[in-house]
């Protein structure tokens, strides 16, 4: 915790917290397998609230949102929504129309 306070957004990249220089992101296996590409859009729709949240697959298999760079899908989505949520299930890879979980199961 002290490290996060001292470093602000600069962290280790392993906790899933916003990070400007993350280590290898959790989507790297999907990128390496050619299932997704850097620059691809991820989307989560909150139908009842009429919101569409977007993210982008970044270098190293990270996820970039309006709030920063994340190493894992769930923390990236949680930070946008404000509550715990399964990012693997709820982020949809726009180009394929599949959830990250569906893509991961194809590995």
C-alpha positions as CSV (number, residue, x, y, z in Angstrom):
1,X,0.0,0.0,0.0
2,X,2.8,2.4,0.9
3,X,4.4,1.7,-2.5
4,X,1.1,2.7,-4.3
5,X,0.8,5.9,-2.2
6,X,4.4,6.9,-2.9
7,X,4.3,5.9,-6.6
8,X,0.8,7.0,-7.4
9,X,-0.2,5.4,-10.7
10,X,3.2,3.9,-11.2
11,X,3.0,0.4,-9.7
12,X,4.3,-3.1,-10.3
13,X,1.7,-4.1,-12.8
14,X,1.0,-7.3,-11.1
15,X,-1.9,-6.1,-8.8
16,X,-4.0,-5.0,-11.7
17,X,-3.9,-1.4,-10.5
18,X,-3.6,1.4,-13.1
19,X,0.0,1.4,-14.3
20,X,1.8,3.3,-16.9
21,X,4.5,0.6,-17.3
22,X,2.9,-2.8,-16.6
23,X,4.7,-6.0,-16.8
24,X,3.3,-8.6,-19.2
25,X,-0.4,-8.2,-19.2
26,X,-2.9,-11.1,-18.8
27,X,-4.0,-10.8,-22.4
28,X,-0.5,-11.6,-23.8
29,X,-1.3,-15.2,-24.4
30,X,-4.3,-14.2,-26.5
31,X,-2.2,-11.7,-28.5
32,X,0.6,-14.3,-29.0
33,X,-2.0,-16.9,-30.2
34,X,-3.3,-14.3,-32.8
35,X,-6.8,-14.4,-31.2
36,X,-6.6,-10.6,-30.5
37,X,-4.3,-7.8,-31.6
38,X,-2.9,-4.7,-30.1
39,X,-5.3,-1.9,-30.8
40,X,-8.4,-4.1,-30.7
41,X,-11.4,-2.6,-28.9
42,X,-13.0,-4.2,-25.8
43,X,-16.5,-3.2,-24.8
44,X,-18.8,-3.7,-21.9
45,X,-22.5,-2.6,-22.1
46,X,-24.4,-1.6,-19.0
47,X,-27.9,-1.9,-20.5
48,X,-29.9,-0.7,-17.5
49,X,-27.7,2.4,-17.2
50,X,-27.4,3.0,-20.9
51,X,-23.6,3.0,-20.8
52,X,-21.0,1.5,-23.1
53,X,-17.6,1.2,-21.6
54,X,-14.6,0.8,-23.9
55,X,-11.0,-0.3,-23.6
56,X,-8.2,-1.1,-25.9
57,X,-5.7,-4.0,-26.0
58,X,-2.3,-2.4,-25.4
59,X,1.3,-3.5,-25.9
60,X,2.3,-6.5,-23.9
61,X,-1.2,-7.7,-23.5
62,X,-2.3,-4.9,-21.1
63,X,-5.7,-3.1,-21.2
64,X,-5.9,0.7,-21.6
65,X,-9.1,2.4,-20.4
66,X,-9.9,6.1,-19.8
67,X,-8.5,5.6,-16.3
68,X,-5.2,4.1,-17.2
69,X,-3.3,1.0,-18.1
70,X,-4.0,-2.3,-16.4
71,X,-2.4,-5.8,-16.5
72,X,-5.7,-7.7,-16.0
73,X,-9.3,-7.5,-17.3
74,X,-11.2,-7.5,-14.0
75,X,-9.4,-4.6,-12.3
76,X,-9.7,-2.6,-15.5
77,X,-13.5,-3.0,-15.6
78,X,-13.9,-2.7,-11.9
79,X,-12.2,0.7,-11.9
80,X,-14.6,1.9,-14.6
81,X,-17.7,0.5,-12.9
82,X,-16.8,0.9,-9.2
83,X,-17.7,-2.6,-8.1
84,X,-16.2,-6.0,-8.4
85,X,-16.9,-7.6,-11.8
86,X,-15.5,-10.5,-13.8
87,X,-13.7,-8.8,-16.6
88,X,-12.9,-12.1,-18.4
89,X,-16.7,-12.7,-18.7
90,X,-17.9,-9.1,-19.2
91,X,-15.4,-7.6,-21.6
92,X,-16.4,-8.3,-25.2
93,X,-13.7,-8.3,-27.9
94,X,-15.5,-6.3,-30.6
95,X,-13.8,-7.7,-33.7
96,X,-14.7,-11.3,-32.8
97,X,-17.9,-10.7,-30.8
98,X,-16.6,-13.1,-28.1
99,X,-15.9,-12.5,-24.4
100,X,-12.3,-12.6,-23.3
101,X,-13.3,-15.8,-21.4
102,X,-14.4,-17.5,-24.6
103,X,-11.2,-16.4,-26.4
104,X,-9.1,-17.7,-23.5
105,X,-10.9,-21.1,-23.5
106,X,-9.8,-21.4,-27.2
107,X,-6.1,-21.5,-26.1
